[in-house]
Amino acid sequence: MNSKTIFDIYSEFQAHNTKSNKLILRSVMHRFIAEHWGGKFPSGSKATNDEVFSFLEIIKKIPAAKLEGTMEVLEQEFAKQGIDKGNSKSYKSAYKAFLNWAENNNYLSSNVEEIEANSQVQLFKRNPKGSGTKAKHSYNRPYKNPYALMAVYGRGKSRGELIYKSDYINDKLQEELNLFEKFRKEKYSCTKATVTTEIIYIKRILGWLHRYKDLSLESLSLTSIITFVKLNIPRDKFRDKPSVRG
């Protein structure tokens, strides 16, 4: 199977996330996880150009599956190297953002392309009590069945194609998603990457409502997730109302 490498995912993440601290992420991977992947930690407080080059060459050969479990490796190395909580917090935050982005883009699912579009019934078949809900696949890692609305294959020849061919977004829902995206970008100046991630989460909930709660695709809307209720008191008047202290 022709899978992405850690370097592929790292490079794509850096390109799509302009606000991410590129040096922190690379430093975390090089300084605390490199040995886990068969590489070497920097010899000094700052990696030399040759050390950085060697590290990047190594992760070009490491499959994305090897990202699994590295958050635990990071924690262990923090304790081993005596990294204080103040510094470890920023390191963990940068690395966790990278892992979450990779998972949201299905880059950590090694056999997503092997799922057939007509296997929806098997994917969501209720398992006997106590047997768990996760299937096993290569690398002996747990694989979570995809259920998001408009879920696509993350790799292989079918990459980018719908897993469930019958999925679609109705006109009302598409209009709501467009308004939400416009609101987040114009009102809060959110980046495209941030809004994309938020919509991924929204589609997961919508997919759950459709596949597990039997809501039809045509009836799905953002109000399926949360009900909109208009305030009886104008917001500006409510804001001017003095607070009550006990």
URSUL-V972278 format. One record per residue. N is the residue number from 1. RES is the residue in one letter. SS is DSSP state (~ for helix, > for strand, _ for the rest). PHI is phi in whole degrees, -180 to 180 (* if undefined). PSI is psi in whole degrees, 0 to 359 (none if undefined). Layout:
[[N | RES | SS | PHI | PSI] [N | RES | SS | PHI | PSI]]
This chain:
[[1 | M | _ | * | 132] [2 | N | _ | -88 | 91] [3 | S | _ | -100 | 161] [4 | K | _ | -72 | 153] [5 | T | > | -99 | 169] [6 | I | ~ | -61 | 322] [7 | F | ~ | -63 | 320] [8 | D | ~ | -59 | 313] [9 | I | ~ | -69 | 318] [10 | Y | ~ | -59 | 314] [11 | S | ~ | -65 | 319] [12 | E | ~ | -68 | 321] [13 | F | ~ | -62 | 315] [14 | Q | ~ | -63 | 324] [15 | A | ~ | -72 | 327] [16 | H | ~ | -91 | 348] [17 | N | _ | -123 | 87] [18 | T | _ | -67 | 336] [19 | K | _ | -87 | 349] [20 | S | _ | -69 | 145] [21 | N | _ | -83 | 101] [22 | K | ~ | -63 | 323] [23 | L | ~ | -70 | 322] [24 | I | ~ | -64 | 313] [25 | L | ~ | -61 | 312] [26 | R | ~ | -64 | 321] [27 | S | ~ | -63 | 318] [28 | V | ~ | -60 | 311] [29 | M | ~ | -65 | 319] [30 | H | ~ | -75 | 315] [31 | R | ~ | -80 | 334] [32 | F | ~ | -123 | 344] [33 | I | ~ | -122 | 345] [34 | A | ~ | -52 | 316] [35 | E | ~ | -65 | 329] [36 | H | ~ | -62 | 330] [37 | W | ~ | -96 | 9] [38 | G | _ | 91 | 9] [39 | G | _ | -98 | 200] [40 | K | _ | -128 | 146] [41 | F | _ | -74 | 156] [42 | P | _ | -59 | 144] [43 | S | _ | -76 | 335] [44 | G | _ | -124 | 190] [45 | S | _ | -68 | 338] [46 | K | _ | -132 | 131] [47 | A | _ | -69 | 140] [48 | T | _ | -78 | 167] [49 | N | ~ | -61 | 322] [50 | D | ~ | -66 | 321] [51 | E | ~ | -66 | 319] [52 | V | ~ | -63 | 315] [53 | F | ~ | -60 | 314] [54 | S | ~ | -62 | 319] [55 | F | ~ | -64 | 315] [56 | L | ~ | -64 | 325] [57 | E | ~ | -66 | 325] [58 | I | ~ | -67 | 312] [59 | I | ~ | -73 | 350] [60 | K | _ | -71 | 343] [61 | K | _ | -107 | 355] [62 | I | _ | -95 | 124] [63 | P | > | -66 | 153] [64 | A | ~ | -59 | 333] [65 | A | ~ | -57 | 334] [66 | K | ~ | -73 | 357] [67 | L | ~ | -75 | 337] [68 | E | _ | -60 | 132] [69 | G | _ | 83 | 0] [70 | T | ~ | -76 | 342] [71 | M | ~ | -66 | 322] [72 | E | ~ | -67 | 321] [73 | V | ~ | -61 | 319] [74 | L | ~ | -62 | 314] [75 | E | ~ | -61 | 316] [76 | Q | ~ | -64 | 320] [77 | E | ~ | -72 | 328] [78 | F | ~ | -59 | 313] [79 | A | ~ | -65 | 320] [80 | K | ~ | -65 | 320] [81 | Q | ~ | -91 | 358] [82 | G | _ | 70 | 37] [83 | I | _ | -77 | 127] [84 | D | _ | -73 | 164] [85 | K | ~ | -62 | 325] [86 | G | ~ | -59 | 312] [87 | N | ~ | -75 | 321] [88 | S | ~ | -65 | 331] [89 | K | ~ | -63 | 314] [90 | S | ~ | -69 | 324] [91 | Y | ~ | -64 | 312] [92 | K | ~ | -64 | 320] [93 | S | ~ | -61 | 315] [94 | A | ~ | -65 | 317] [95 | Y | ~ | -74 | 323] [96 | K | ~ | -65 | 321] [97 | A | ~ | -61 | 320] [98 | F | ~ | -65 | 313] [99 | L | ~ | -64 | 318] [100 | N | ~ | -63 | 319] [101 | W | ~ | -64 | 317] [102 | A | ~ | -63 | 319] [103 | E | ~ | -68 | 318] [104 | N | ~ | -62 | 333] [105 | N | _ | -95 | 12] [106 | N | _ | 63 | 24] [107 | Y | _ | -80 | 349] [108 | L | _ | -99 | 1] [109 | S | _ | -97 | 105] [110 | S | _ | -75 | 339] [111 | N | _ | -128 | 31] [112 | V | ~ | -60 | 324] [113 | E | ~ | -69 | 347] [114 | E | ~ | -86 | 352] [115 | I | _ | -78 | 128] [116 | E | _ | -87 | 148] [117 | A | ~ | -64 | 334] [118 | N | ~ | -92 | 13] [119 | S | ~ | -100 | 19] [120 | Q | ~ | -59 | 319] [121 | V | ~ | -61 | 318] [122 | Q | ~ | -70 | 323] [123 | L | ~ | -61 | 322] [124 | F | _ | -111 | 20] [125 | K | _ | -68 | 132] [126 | R | _ | -67 | 128] [127 | N | _ | -87 | 155] [128 | P | _ | -58 | 149] [129 | K | _ | -57 | 132] [130 | G | _ | 92 | 351] [131 | S | _ | -89 | 351] [132 | G | _ | 83 | 174] [133 | T | _ | -119 | 6] [134 | K | _ | -107 | 139] [135 | A | > | -94 | 160] [136 | K | > | -104 | 145] [137 | H | _ | -142 | 192] [138 | S | ~ | -57 | 158] [139 | Y | ~ | 71 | 6] [140 | N | ~ | 57 | 35] [141 | R | _ | -107 | 147] [142 | P | > | -68 | 138] [143 | Y | > | -119 | 124] [144 | K | _ | -89 | 128] [145 | N | _ | -62 | 130] [146 | P | _ | -71 | 139] [147 | Y | _ | -137 | 358] [148 | A | _ | -62 | 147] [149 | L | _ | -63 | 134] [150 | M | _ | 64 | 30] [151 | A | _ | -61 | 140] [152 | V | > | -124 | 159] [153 | Y | _ | -67 | 135] [154 | G | _ | -92 | 348] [155 | R | _ | -159 | 177] [156 | G | _ | 79 | 188] [157 | K | _ | -65 | 334] [158 | S | _ | -94 | 10] [159 | R | _ | -53 | 131] [160 | G | _ | 91 | 347] [161 | E | _ | -86 | 151] [162 | L | > | -64 | 136] [163 | I | _ | -74 | 319] [164 | Y | _ | -108 | 103] [165 | K | _ | -62 | 337] [166 | S | _ | -83 | 351] [167 | D | _ | -64 | 142] [168 | Y | _ | -159 | 164] [169 | I | _ | -108 | 120] [170 | N | _ | -68 | 163] [171 | D | ~ | -60 | 319] [172 | K | ~ | -64 | 315] [173 | L | ~ | -64 | 319] [174 | Q | ~ | -62 | 321] [175 | E | ~ | -64 | 319] [176 | E | ~ | -65 | 318] [177 | L | ~ | -65 | 321] [178 | N | ~ | -64 | 317] [179 | L | ~ | -66 | 322] [180 | F | ~ | -64 | 316] [181 | E | ~ | -63 | 316] [182 | K | ~ | -63 | 318] [183 | F | ~ | -61 | 314] [184 | R | ~ | -67 | 322] [185 | K | ~ | -76 | 317] [186 | E | ~ | -84 | 321] [187 | K | ~ | -81 | 323] [188 | Y | ~ | -118 | 5] [189 | S | _ | 54 | 38] [190 | C | _ | -72 | 147] [191 | T | _ | -75 | 163] [192 | K | ~ | -60 | 321] [193 | A | ~ | -64 | 319] [194 | T | ~ | -64 | 313] [195 | V | ~ | -65 | 320] [196 | T | ~ | -60 | 317] [197 | T | ~ | -64 | 318] [198 | E | ~ | -63 | 320] [199 | I | ~ | -69 | 329] [200 | I | ~ | -60 | 315] [201 | Y | ~ | -64 | 320] [202 | I | ~ | -62 | 318] [203 | K | ~ | -68 | 332] [204 | R | ~ | -65 | 316] [205 | I | ~ | -66 | 317] [206 | L | ~ | -62 | 319] [207 | G | ~ | -64 | 322] [208 | W | ~ | -64 | 317] [209 | L | ~ | -62 | 322] [210 | H | ~ | -74 | 313] [211 | R | ~ | -84 | 332] [212 | Y | ~ | -109 | 333] [213 | K | _ | -111 | 6] [214 | D | _ | 62 | 27] [215 | L | _ | -77 | 135] [216 | S | _ | -72 | 155] [217 | L | ~ | -61 | 325] [218 | E | ~ | -70 | 335] [219 | S | ~ | -93 | 352] [220 | L | _ | -67 | 138] [221 | S | _ | -159 | 171] [222 | L | ~ | -65 | 334] [223 | T | ~ | -74 | 352] [224 | S | ~ | -71 | 335] [225 | I | _ | -91 | 313] [226 | I | _ | -144 | 135] [227 | T | _ | -83 | 132] [228 | F | _ | -87 | 127] [229 | V | _ | -126 | 122] [230 | K | _ | -73 | 135] [231 | L | _ | -68 | 139] [232 | N | _ | -78 | 335] [233 | I | _ | -105 | 128] [234 | P | _ | -55 | 140] [235 | R | ~ | -61 | 323] [236 | D | ~ | -66 | 325] [237 | K | ~ | -72 | 322] [238 | F | ~ | -64 | 324] [239 | R | ~ | -68 | 327] [240 | D | ~ | -81 | 349] [241 | K | _ | -69 | 129] [242 | P | _ | -64 | 143] [243 | S | _ | -75 | 152] [244 | V | _ | -106 | 125] [245 | R | _ | -112 | 139] [246 | G | _ | -81 | none]]
